[in-house]
Amino acid sequence: MEKKYTIVGIDEAGRGPLAGPVVAASIIIDEKLLPEDIDDSKRISEKKRKLLYKNLIKDASQLGIGIIGSEEIDKINIHNATLKAMKESFDKIICDECIIYIDGIHKPKIKEKSYAIKHGDRFVPVISAASIIAKVTRDKIMEEIDEEFPLYNFKKHKGYPTKQHIENIKKFGICKYHRKTFSPISKL
């Protein structure tokens, strides 16, 4: 009899922003429950992402979230912070016989069988599901940060280096959620 493995998808959101955390999600979900039109979170509208997020949360048999804040990102760098968030998210999943599909070219230190897949969030539906969970979770965090620091308009750009965000940094300085090691902040 062939061994039955549980498939886990892992992805992150927030590598490129100048502010806020990097968030990773690990998900186990029955393939039959994945929407046919699921895709990389960056390739679908915010409205559709939120709808898919609700369905994925409801249908997932297990879900893990890992969050690494900007202060730790500055200490260990974004690469290591991303891998740490991925491992933290996976550590919240319970499975004996797992195969883990991870978006990207690097893998966190996970003892189970794992595969890093470049652009996996586009091609592997369970990774796409993880990307949506990570992105919507991070966006919610950035909307909460916006309430604390409305001058930066985080609810609009989510901490990414938009022209408006960079102008606001020059005008108001940085807040505690900014990544001090990221350019152009590191140069100011």
Backbone torsions as a table, in degrees:
resi	resn	phi	psi	omega
1	MET	NA	134.5	-178.8
2	GLU	-72.9	138.2	179.4
3	LYS	-68.9	135.9	179.6
4	LYS	-99.1	121.3	179.3
5	TYR	-102.1	149.8	171.9
6	THR	-92.5	129.7	179.9
7	ILE	-93.0	130.9	177.7
8	VAL	-119.4	134.8	174.0
9	GLY	-108.0	138.3	178.3
10	ILE	-132.0	134.9	172.2
11	ASP	-151.8	170.2	-179.5
12	GLU	-129.6	166.5	172.2
13	ALA	-139.3	139.5	173.2
14	GLY	104.3	27.4	175.6
15	ARG	-72.7	-38.0	-170.4
16	GLY	-90.7	-16.5	-177.1
17	PRO	-64.7	161.6	175.5
18	LEU	-89.8	-9.0	-176.7
19	ALA	-147.3	155.8	175.8
20	GLY	88.8	177.2	-175.5
21	PRO	-83.2	168.9	163.4
22	VAL	-100.0	134.7	-175.7
23	VAL	-122.9	132.2	175.9
24	ALA	-119.0	150.4	176.9
25	ALA	-130.5	141.0	171.2
26	SER	-118.8	137.0	-176.5
27	ILE	-139.5	140.4	167.8
28	ILE	-118.0	123.3	-179.2
29	ILE	-148.6	141.0	177.1
30	ASP	-60.8	128.3	-178.7
31	GLU	-53.7	-33.9	-178.6
32	LYS	-67.1	-19.4	-179.2
33	LEU	-91.9	-4.6	178.3
34	LEU	-78.4	129.6	178.7
35	PRO	-61.2	143.3	-180.0
36	GLU	-61.0	-33.0	-175.8
37	ASP	-93.6	17.6	179.4
38	ILE	-65.1	145.9	-176.9
39	ASP	-154.6	173.7	173.8
40	ASP	-52.5	134.3	-176.2
41	SER	-57.2	-28.6	-178.9
42	LYS	-75.3	-14.4	-175.4
43	ARG	-102.8	8.1	178.3
44	ILE	-128.3	156.9	-177.0
45	SER	-68.0	158.3	178.5
46	GLU	-59.4	-41.3	179.9
47	LYS	-60.6	-47.0	-179.5
48	LYS	-67.6	-38.7	178.2
49	ARG	-57.2	-45.9	-178.5
50	LYS	-64.6	-36.9	177.8
51	LEU	-67.3	-46.9	178.1
52	LEU	-61.9	-40.4	178.6
53	TYR	-55.6	-48.3	-179.8
54	LYS	-59.0	-43.8	179.6
55	ASN	-67.7	-40.5	-179.8
56	LEU	-66.2	-41.4	178.0
57	ILE	-60.0	-42.5	-178.1
58	LYS	-68.5	-40.8	-171.9
59	ASP	-91.7	-16.0	-178.5
60	ALA	-65.7	137.6	174.9
61	SER	-82.2	-29.0	173.6
62	GLN	-148.4	150.5	-177.7
63	LEU	-148.3	136.9	175.3
64	GLY	-133.3	140.9	179.2
65	ILE	-122.5	137.0	173.3
66	GLY	-123.2	132.8	-177.0
67	ILE	-130.3	124.5	176.0
68	ILE	-119.2	120.9	-176.0
69	GLY	-76.6	169.7	-174.6
70	SER	-62.7	-34.8	179.9
71	GLU	-63.0	-44.4	178.8
72	GLU	-70.6	-35.3	175.7
73	ILE	-57.1	-43.7	179.0
74	ASP	-64.0	-32.3	-178.7
75	LYS	-76.7	-43.2	-171.1
76	ILE	-110.7	-3.3	-178.9
77	ASN	80.4	159.5	-172.7
78	ILE	-66.9	-34.9	178.6
79	HIS	-61.0	-53.3	-179.7
80	ASN	-65.9	-36.0	178.2
81	ALA	-64.5	-39.3	178.6
82	THR	-63.4	-47.9	179.5
83	LEU	-62.8	-37.8	178.3
84	LYS	-66.0	-43.3	178.2
85	ALA	-62.4	-40.8	178.2
86	MET	-62.4	-45.2	179.6
87	LYS	-64.0	-44.1	177.9
88	GLU	-58.7	-41.1	179.9
89	SER	-66.4	-41.7	-179.8
90	PHE	-67.9	-35.5	-179.5
91	ASP	-62.0	-15.0	178.7
92	LYS	-90.5	-2.2	179.0
93	ILE	-97.1	140.1	176.2
94	ILE	-114.1	115.6	174.2
95	CYS	-157.6	142.6	-178.0
96	ASP	-87.2	-48.1	-177.9
97	GLU	-114.0	88.3	-175.6
98	CYS	-111.0	148.2	163.1
99	ILE	-122.6	126.6	-174.4
100	ILE	-110.4	127.7	174.6
101	TYR	-106.6	123.7	-173.9
102	ILE	-119.3	133.7	176.6
103	ASP	-73.1	133.1	174.9
104	GLY	118.1	-166.9	-178.6
105	ILE	-113.0	-3.4	179.8
106	HIS	-121.6	150.2	-179.1
107	LYS	-120.6	144.0	170.5
108	PRO	-71.7	165.6	178.6
109	LYS	-76.7	97.1	179.2
110	ILE	-125.9	131.9	-174.7
111	LYS	-76.6	-22.3	179.2
112	GLU	-72.5	167.1	177.8
113	LYS	-62.3	122.5	-179.9
114	SER	-139.0	149.7	-177.3
115	TYR	-134.5	125.0	173.6
116	ALA	-86.2	129.5	-177.0
117	ILE	-125.4	113.5	178.5
118	LYS	-61.4	129.0	-176.1
119	HIS	59.0	29.1	179.4
120	GLY	-58.9	-29.8	-180.0
121	ASP	-66.9	-15.6	176.2
122	ARG	-92.1	-30.4	-168.3
123	PHE	-111.0	-19.9	-176.6
124	VAL	-115.8	108.5	-173.8
125	PRO	-53.6	-36.8	-179.5
126	VAL	-69.4	-29.7	173.9
127	ILE	-72.7	-39.3	175.5
128	SER	-57.0	-41.8	178.8
129	ALA	-60.7	-44.9	178.5
130	ALA	-63.3	-37.4	-179.3
131	SER	-64.9	-37.6	178.9
132	ILE	-68.1	-43.8	178.6
133	ILE	-61.1	-46.2	-179.1
134	ALA	-63.2	-45.7	-177.1
135	LYS	-65.2	-47.3	-178.5
136	VAL	-66.8	-38.2	177.3
137	THR	-61.6	-45.9	-179.7
138	ARG	-65.7	-41.6	179.1
139	ASP	-59.2	-40.0	177.7
140	LYS	-62.5	-41.1	177.6
141	ILE	-61.8	-43.2	-179.0
142	MET	-67.1	-31.9	176.0
143	GLU	-68.4	-35.3	175.4
144	GLU	-68.0	-40.8	177.6
145	ILE	-63.1	-35.9	178.3
146	ASP	-60.5	-36.2	178.6
147	GLU	-64.7	-34.5	179.3
148	GLU	-78.5	-36.7	-177.8
149	PHE	-129.9	70.4	-175.7
150	PRO	-66.1	-19.3	-179.3
151	LEU	-57.7	-28.0	-174.6
152	TYR	-90.3	-14.7	-179.8
153	ASN	61.7	42.5	-179.8
154	PHE	-58.0	-30.5	-178.2
155	LYS	-62.7	-24.3	179.9
156	LYS	-87.4	-53.3	-173.1
157	HIS	-100.0	-5.6	176.0
158	LYS	57.3	24.8	176.5
159	GLY	91.5	-3.2	-179.8
160	TYR	-71.1	158.5	-174.5
161	PRO	-79.5	62.6	176.0
162	THR	-75.5	164.3	178.2
163	LYS	-57.8	-45.7	-179.2
164	GLN	-62.0	-42.9	-179.0
165	HIS	-62.9	-45.6	180.0
166	ILE	-64.0	-40.0	176.5
167	GLU	-62.0	-41.3	179.2
168	ASN	-66.0	-35.9	176.4
169	ILE	-64.0	-44.1	179.1
170	LYS	-63.9	-35.9	-177.0
171	LYS	-77.8	-44.6	-172.1
172	PHE	-109.7	-4.6	-173.6
173	GLY	81.7	-163.5	-178.9
174	ILE	-108.9	162.1	175.1
175	CYS	-112.1	177.9	-175.5
176	LYS	-65.6	-14.3	-179.5
177	TYR	-92.7	-6.1	178.7
178	HIS	-75.2	147.7	178.3
179	ARG	-90.4	107.1	-172.4
180	LYS	-69.6	-19.8	-179.0
181	THR	-90.0	-4.4	-177.9
182	PHE	-89.7	138.5	174.7
183	SER	-77.3	139.9	9.8
184	PRO	-89.6	-0.6	-178.7
185	ILE	-59.1	-42.5	-177.3
186	SER	-62.8	-21.5	-178.7
187	LYS	-91.4	-13.0	-176.3
188	LEU	-83.5	NA	NA
